[in-house]
Amino acid sequence: MKLYASLTSPYARKIRIMLAEKALPFELIVDSPWDASSAVPANNPLGKVPVLISDTGEVFFDSPVVAAFIETLGASPALVPQHPLAAVRVRLTESLADGLCDAAITALLESRRAPEVQNTADIERQLGKVARALDSLETRLRGKTWFNGDTLQLGDIAVGIALAYLDFRYSQMPWRDTRPALTDFAARIHARQSFIDTIPPAA
Ligand SMILES: N[C@@H](CCC(=O)N[C@@H](CS)C(=O)NCC(=O)O)C(=O)O
């Protein structure tokens, strides 16, 4: 298996952590889709990472799809439950975490534009999504160890990465102040070897 990824992409990190938790071997191809010489658009018409190429040469992109493909390989531990409704609930947690990243990235890219062309209203709107997603995650987790079920699952990995992304790109954001369950969760999940081994390089 080959995985095209940038080292700072939270979506690619989700897949790298999944593969690490399952101890599945793969070749990591570090490639930034922002570079003109990137090989990513040739494999994913949308020009985004992660892109996974299976051992039979089949190409998968969009991290939830890549994650679904990895689950079909049957490697332990299962990170999505067999039961269809339980699986949808894990996917919902993943979707909320991925959406948090989508909004955080959109706001970051907008804030990097020249001040005179920045859409500050949209930055605020995107950061509102981030805050609401954090509040929802805090409520969903309260009183539990994991978001869904009794063991680590894909939703937990996705949330762990989303929180790490905020610490990476929004280090001044005091998201922990009002969210004790997420604070404790982040401390626990960020201590896993799979998270430590995929910490992005300094920006
Ligand atoms: N929904 C996609 C999002 C992937 C994504 O936006 N990746 C970013 C890196 S964090 C990217 O490749 N951006 C390049 C671009 O938008 O041109 C997924 O989950 O894989």
PDBQT file of the ligand as one rigid body, heavy atoms in Angstrom, charges set to zero:
ROOT
HETATM    1  N1  LIG A 301     -12.479  15.706   2.697  1.00  0.00    +0.000 N 
HETATM    2  C1  LIG A 301     -11.097  15.487   2.371  1.00  0.00    +0.000 C 
HETATM    3  C2  LIG A 301     -10.280  16.737   2.672  1.00  0.00    +0.000 C 
HETATM    4  C3  LIG A 301      -8.835  16.583   2.223  1.00  0.00    +0.000 C 
HETATM    5  C4  LIG A 301      -8.130  17.924   2.206  1.00  0.00    +0.000 C 
HETATM    6  O1  LIG A 301      -8.744  19.006   2.140  1.00  0.00    +0.000 OA
HETATM    7  N2  LIG A 301      -6.794  17.856   2.225  1.00  0.00    +0.000 N 
HETATM    8  C5  LIG A 301      -6.017  19.069   2.143  1.00  0.00    +0.000 C 
HETATM    9  C6  LIG A 301      -4.778  18.972   3.020  1.00  0.00    +0.000 C 
HETATM   10  S1  LIG A 301      -5.195  19.193   4.711  1.00  0.00    +0.000 SA
HETATM   11  C7  LIG A 301      -5.542  19.239   0.727  1.00  0.00    +0.000 C 
HETATM   12  O2  LIG A 301      -5.041  18.300   0.145  1.00  0.00    +0.000 OA
HETATM   13  N3  LIG A 301      -5.696  20.460   0.173  1.00  0.00    +0.000 N 
HETATM   14  C8  LIG A 301      -5.216  20.769  -1.131  1.00  0.00    +0.000 C 
HETATM   15  C9  LIG A 301      -6.215  21.565  -1.915  1.00  0.00    +0.000 C 
HETATM   16  O3  LIG A 301      -7.327  21.827  -1.398  1.00  0.00    +0.000 OA
HETATM   17  O4  LIG A 301      -5.906  21.910  -3.038  1.00  0.00    +0.000 OA
HETATM   18  C10 LIG A 301     -10.574  14.285   3.154  1.00  0.00    +0.000 C 
HETATM   19  O5  LIG A 301     -11.128  13.995   4.217  1.00  0.00    +0.000 OA
HETATM   20  O6  LIG A 301      -9.644  13.609   2.673  1.00  0.00    +0.000 OA
ENDROOT
TORSDOF 0
